[in-house]
Structures are given as structure tokens and as C-alpha cells.
Amino acid sequence: MNHVNLIGKMQSKPKVIELTNGRKIVRFILSTKDTYINSKGFEKTKSNWHRIFAWGKWVQIIDKFCDDGIEVAIEGKLVSNFYKSNGNSIFYQEIEVNDLIIL
């Protein structure tokens, strides 16, 4: 099962991109925090950064109501992609939004 739930803050202004086929997508960066106890017993916080994208109705909603610093909850799936650069395959992963709630 490919299912992702994240709650975090948007760390970039949403960017709407129109593809060659006329379809639009929106992309942004989301940061989440993990808290853990280190080997010395101290509480530490680690930030994680996630590439997020959305299609369809979410393009207009995210572009209109979301901005840098807004806290959101996202439900979606992990998508793996790659591109060629100087003969090398560069792999990356993104979260595709299925549902989003502005907190």
C-alpha cells in the first residue's frame, strides 16, 4: 500500500506550472519535524523536507489559499521519478496530494 500522511509547514510559495499538454500542476516544499531522544538522553528535533505536487482542483485551491509558512495536513502517495543529466539517471521522490487541509 502506498499511503502518506504528513502535517507540516509550507516552506516555499506554491508554484503553478503549465505542462505542454495544457494541464497544470502546483509544487511546493513541506517541512515536518521529528522529535527523538539522543544517546545522552536529551530531546532533539530533526526537520525533514518533502517535495509536494498536486493536480486538478488542488492547483487553484493551493495557489489561492496557501503560502509560505502555512501549516497543512496532507494525505497522498509517494511517487518516484527520474531524469537524465550528463548521461546519469537522477532519481527523486515526491508526494502527490490526494487531500489537503489547511490548519
Contacts in CASP RR format, 6 or more apart in sequence:
PFRMAT RR
TARGET T0000
AUTHOR 0000-0000-0000
METHOD contacts of the structure
MODEL  1
MNHVNLIGKMQSKPKVIELTNGRKIVRFILSTKDTYINSKGFEKTKSNWH
RIFAWGKWVQIIDKFCDDGIEVAIEGKLVSNFYKSNGNSIFYQEIEVNDL
IIL
2 77 0 8 1.000
2 78 0 8 1.000
3 75 0 8 1.000
3 76 0 8 1.000
3 77 0 8 1.000
4 74 0 8 1.000
4 75 0 8 1.000
4 76 0 8 1.000
4 77 0 8 1.000
4 78 0 8 1.000
4 95 0 8 1.000
5 73 0 8 1.000
5 74 0 8 1.000
5 75 0 8 1.000
5 76 0 8 1.000
6 30 0 8 1.000
6 32 0 8 1.000
6 50 0 8 1.000
6 73 0 8 1.000
6 74 0 8 1.000
6 95 0 8 1.000
7 32 0 8 1.000
7 71 0 8 1.000
7 72 0 8 1.000
7 73 0 8 1.000
7 74 0 8 1.000
7 103 0 8 1.000
8 30 0 8 1.000
8 31 0 8 1.000
8 32 0 8 1.000
8 33 0 8 1.000
8 71 0 8 1.000
8 72 0 8 1.000
8 73 0 8 1.000
9 30 0 8 1.000
9 31 0 8 1.000
9 69 0 8 1.000
9 70 0 8 1.000
9 71 0 8 1.000
9 72 0 8 1.000
10 28 0 8 1.000
10 29 0 8 1.000
10 30 0 8 1.000
10 66 0 8 1.000
10 67 0 8 1.000
10 68 0 8 1.000
10 69 0 8 1.000
10 70 0 8 1.000
10 71 0 8 1.000
10 72 0 8 1.000
11 28 0 8 1.000
11 29 0 8 1.000
11 30 0 8 1.000
11 31 0 8 1.000
11 49 0 8 1.000
11 68 0 8 1.000
11 69 0 8 1.000
12 28 0 8 1.000
12 29 0 8 1.000
12 68 0 8 1.000
13 28 0 8 1.000
13 67 0 8 1.000
13 68 0 8 1.000
14 26 0 8 1.000
14 27 0 8 1.000
14 28 0 8 1.000
14 62 0 8 1.000
14 63 0 8 1.000
14 66 0 8 1.000
14 67 0 8 1.000
15 26 0 8 1.000
15 27 0 8 1.000
15 28 0 8 1.000
16 24 0 8 1.000
16 25 0 8 1.000
16 26 0 8 1.000
16 59 0 8 1.000
16 63 0 8 1.000
17 24 0 8 1.000
17 25 0 8 1.000
17 26 0 8 1.000
17 27 0 8 1.000
18 24 0 8 1.000
19 25 0 8 1.000
23 55 0 8 1.000
24 55 0 8 1.000
24 56 0 8 1.000
24 59 0 8 1.000
25 53 0 8 1.000
25 54 0 8 1.000
25 55 0 8 1.000
25 59 0 8 1.000
26 53 0 8 1.000
26 54 0 8 1.000
26 58 0 8 1.000
26 59 0 8 1.000
26 62 0 8 1.000
26 63 0 8 1.000
27 51 0 8 1.000
27 52 0 8 1.000
27 53 0 8 1.000
28 52 0 8 1.000
28 62 0 8 1.000
28 66 0 8 1.000
29 49 0 8 1.000
29 50 0 8 1.000
29 51 0 8 1.000
29 52 0 8 1.000
30 49 0 8 1.000
30 50 0 8 1.000
30 52 0 8 1.000
30 72 0 8 1.000
30 74 0 8 1.000
30 95 0 8 1.000
31 47 0 8 1.000
31 48 0 8 1.000
31 49 0 8 1.000
31 50 0 8 1.000
32 47 0 8 1.000
32 48 0 8 1.000
32 50 0 8 1.000
33 45 0 8 1.000
33 46 0 8 1.000
33 47 0 8 1.000
33 48 0 8 1.000
34 45 0 8 1.000
34 46 0 8 1.000
34 48 0 8 1.000
35 43 0 8 1.000
35 44 0 8 1.000
35 45 0 8 1.000
35 46 0 8 1.000
36 43 0 8 1.000
36 44 0 8 1.000
36 46 0 8 1.000
37 43 0 8 1.000
37 44 0 8 1.000
38 44 0 8 1.000
50 94 0 8 1.000
50 95 0 8 1.000
51 92 0 8 1.000
51 93 0 8 1.000
51 94 0 8 1.000
51 95 0 8 1.000
52 74 0 8 1.000
52 94 0 8 1.000
52 95 0 8 1.000
52 97 0 8 1.000
53 79 0 8 1.000
53 94 0 8 1.000
53 95 0 8 1.000
53 96 0 8 1.000
53 97 0 8 1.000
54 62 0 8 1.000
54 96 0 8 1.000
54 97 0 8 1.000
54 100 0 8 1.000
55 96 0 8 1.000
58 97 0 8 1.000
58 100 0 8 1.000
61 100 0 8 1.000
62 97 0 8 1.000
62 100 0 8 1.000
65 102 0 8 1.000
66 72 0 8 1.000
66 102 0 8 1.000
70 102 0 8 1.000
71 102 0 8 1.000
71 103 0 8 1.000
72 100 0 8 1.000
72 101 0 8 1.000
72 102 0 8 1.000
72 103 0 8 1.000
73 100 0 8 1.000
73 101 0 8 1.000
73 103 0 8 1.000
74 95 0 8 1.000
74 97 0 8 1.000
74 99 0 8 1.000
74 100 0 8 1.000
75 97 0 8 1.000
75 98 0 8 1.000
75 99 0 8 1.000
75 100 0 8 1.000
76 95 0 8 1.000
76 96 0 8 1.000
76 97 0 8 1.000
76 98 0 8 1.000
76 99 0 8 1.000
77 95 0 8 1.000
77 96 0 8 1.000
77 98 0 8 1.000
78 93 0 8 1.000
78 94 0 8 1.000
78 95 0 8 1.000
78 96 0 8 1.000
79 93 0 8 1.000
79 94 0 8 1.000
79 95 0 8 1.000
79 96 0 8 1.000
80 91 0 8 1.000
80 92 0 8 1.000
80 93 0 8 1.000
81 91 0 8 1.000
81 92 0 8 1.000
81 93 0 8 1.000
81 94 0 8 1.000
82 89 0 8 1.000
82 90 0 8 1.000
82 91 0 8 1.000
82 92 0 8 1.000
83 89 0 8 1.000
83 90 0 8 1.000
84 90 0 8 1.000
END
